[in-house]
Amino acid sequence: FDREWKKIKAFVSSKTRNPSLYC
């Protein structure tokens, strides 16, 4: 689960940097 969480966290971080892509 830790590995998946790190992947998800990185994914969310990248989305946070690009709010336009969050939708």
TORKEKE-283137 format. One record per residue: residue number from 1; residue in three letters; x, y, z of N, C-alpha, C, O in turn. Coordinates in Angstrom, 1 decimal. Each point is the difference from the previous one (the first is absolute). Example, Ala and Ser with C-alpha at 12.3 -4.5 7.8 and 13.67 -1.06 7.14 Angstrom:
! TORKEKE-283137
<fido k="1" r="ALA" n_east="13.2" n_north="-5.7" n_up="7.8" ca_east="-0.9" ca_north="1.2" ca_up="0.0" c_east="0.9" c_north="1.2" c_up="0.0" o_east="1.0" o_north="0.0" o_up="0.7"/>
<fido k="2" r="SER" n_east="-1.4" n_north="1.1" n_up="-1.4" ca_east="0.9" ca_north="1.1" ca_up="0.0" c_east="-0.8" c_north="1.1" c_up="0.8" o_east="0.5" o_north="1.1" o_up="0.1"/>
//
This chain:
! TORKEKE-283137
<fido k="1" r="PHE" n_east="0.8" n_north="-1.2" n_up="0.0" ca_east="-0.8" ca_north="1.2" ca_up="0.0" c_east="0.9" c_north="1.2" c_up="0.0" o_east="-0.4" o_north="1.1" o_up="-0.6"/>
<fido k="2" r="ASP" n_east="1.5" n_north="-1.2" n_up="1.3" ca_east="0.9" ca_north="1.2" ca_up="0.0" c_east="0.5" c_north="0.4" c_up="-1.4" o_east="0.0" o_north="1.2" o_up="-0.3"/>
<fido k="3" r="ARG" n_east="0.3" n_north="-2.2" n_up="-0.5" ca_east="0.5" ca_north="0.4" ca_up="-1.3" c_east="-1.1" c_north="0.6" c_up="-0.8" o_east="0.2" o_north="1.1" o_up="-0.7"/>
<fido k="4" r="GLU" n_east="-1.4" n_north="-1.6" n_up="0.8" ca_east="-1.1" ca_north="0.6" ca_up="-0.7" c_east="-0.3" c_north="1.4" c_up="0.5" o_east="-0.3" o_north="0.9" o_up="-0.8"/>
<fido k="5" r="TRP" n_east="0.4" n_north="-0.7" n_up="2.1" ca_east="-0.3" ca_north="1.3" ca_up="0.6" c_east="1.0" c_north="1.0" c_up="-0.5" o_east="-0.3" o_north="1.2" o_up="-0.3"/>
<fido k="6" r="LYS" n_east="1.6" n_north="-1.6" n_up="0.2" ca_east="1.0" ca_north="1.0" ca_up="-0.5" c_east="-0.3" c_north="0.3" c_up="-1.5" o_east="0.2" o_north="1.2" o_up="-0.4"/>
<fido k="7" r="LYS" n_east="-0.7" n_north="-2.1" n_up="-0.3" ca_east="-0.3" ca_north="0.2" ca_up="-1.4" c_east="-1.2" c_north="1.0" c_up="-0.1" o_east="0.0" o_north="0.9" o_up="-0.8"/>
<fido k="8" r="ILE" n_east="-1.0" n_north="-1.2" n_up="1.6" ca_east="-1.2" ca_north="0.8" ca_up="0.1" c_east="0.4" c_north="1.5" c_up="0.4" o_east="-0.5" o_north="0.9" o_up="-0.5"/>
<fido k="9" r="LYS" n_east="1.3" n_north="-0.9" n_up="1.5" ca_east="0.4" ca_north="1.3" ca_up="0.6" c_east="0.7" c_north="0.9" c_up="-1.1" o_east="-0.2" o_north="1.1" o_up="-0.2"/>
<fido k="10" r="ALA" n_east="1.1" n_north="-1.8" n_up="-0.6" ca_east="0.7" ca_north="0.7" ca_up="-1.0" c_east="-1.0" c_north="0.4" c_up="-1.1" o_east="0.1" o_north="1.1" o_up="-0.6"/>
<fido k="11" r="PHE" n_east="-1.1" n_north="-1.9" n_up="0.3" ca_east="-1.0" ca_north="0.3" ca_up="-1.0" c_east="-0.8" c_north="1.2" c_up="0.5" o_east="-0.3" o_north="0.9" o_up="-0.8"/>
<fido k="12" r="VAL" n_east="-0.1" n_north="-0.9" n_up="2.0" ca_east="-0.8" ca_north="1.1" ca_up="0.6" c_east="0.8" c_north="1.3" c_up="0.0" o_east="-0.5" o_north="1.1" o_up="-0.3"/>
<fido k="13" r="SER" n_east="1.8" n_north="-1.2" n_up="0.6" ca_east="0.9" ca_north="1.1" ca_up="0.1" c_east="0.1" c_north="0.7" c_up="-1.4" o_east="-0.1" o_north="1.2" o_up="-0.2"/>
<fido k="14" r="SER" n_east="0.3" n_north="-2.1" n_up="-0.8" ca_east="0.1" ca_north="0.5" ca_up="-1.4" c_east="-1.3" c_north="0.7" c_up="-0.4" o_east="0.0" o_north="1.0" o_up="-0.7"/>
<fido k="15" r="LYS" n_east="-1.2" n_north="-1.5" n_up="1.2" ca_east="-1.3" ca_north="0.6" ca_up="-0.4" c_east="-0.1" c_north="1.3" c_up="0.8" o_east="-0.6" o_north="1.0" o_up="-0.5"/>
<fido k="16" r="THR" n_east="1.1" n_north="-0.9" n_up="1.7" ca_east="-0.1" ca_north="1.2" ca_up="0.8" c_east="0.8" c_north="1.1" c_up="-0.7" o_east="-0.4" o_north="1.2" o_up="0.1"/>
<fido k="17" r="ARG" n_east="1.5" n_north="-1.6" n_up="-0.7" ca_east="0.8" ca_north="1.0" ca_up="-0.7" c_east="-0.7" c_north="0.5" c_up="-1.3" o_east="0.2" o_north="1.2" o_up="-0.4"/>
<fido k="18" r="ASN" n_east="-1.1" n_north="-2.0" n_up="-0.1" ca_east="-0.7" ca_north="0.4" ca_up="-1.2" c_east="-1.5" c_north="-0.2" c_up="0.2" o_east="-0.7" o_north="-0.9" o_up="-0.4"/>
<fido k="19" r="PRO" n_east="0.1" n_north="1.9" n_up="1.1" ca_east="-1.5" ca_north="0.0" ca_up="0.4" c_east="-0.8" c_north="-0.2" c_up="-1.3" o_east="-1.1" o_north="-0.6" o_up="0.1"/>
<fido k="20" r="SER" n_east="1.5" n_north="1.1" n_up="-1.2" ca_east="-0.8" ca_north="-0.1" ca_up="-1.2" c_east="-0.2" c_north="-1.5" c_up="-0.4" o_east="-0.9" o_north="-0.4" o_up="-0.6"/>
<fido k="21" r="LEU" n_east="1.9" n_north="-0.4" n_up="1.0" ca_east="-0.1" ca_north="-1.5" ca_up="-0.4" c_east="-0.7" c_north="-0.8" c_up="1.1" o_east="-0.3" o_north="-1.1" o_up="-0.2"/>
<fido k="22" r="TYR" n_east="0.0" n_north="1.8" n_up="1.3" ca_east="-0.7" ca_north="-0.7" ca_up="1.1" c_east="-1.4" c_north="-0.5" c_up="-0.4" o_east="-0.5" o_north="-1.0" o_up="0.4"/>
<fido k="23" r="CYS" n_east="-0.1" n_north="1.8" n_up="-1.3" ca_east="-1.4" ca_north="-0.3" ca_up="-0.5" c_east="0.2" c_north="-1.2" c_up="-0.9" o_east="-1.0" o_north="-0.5" o_up="-0.6"/>
//
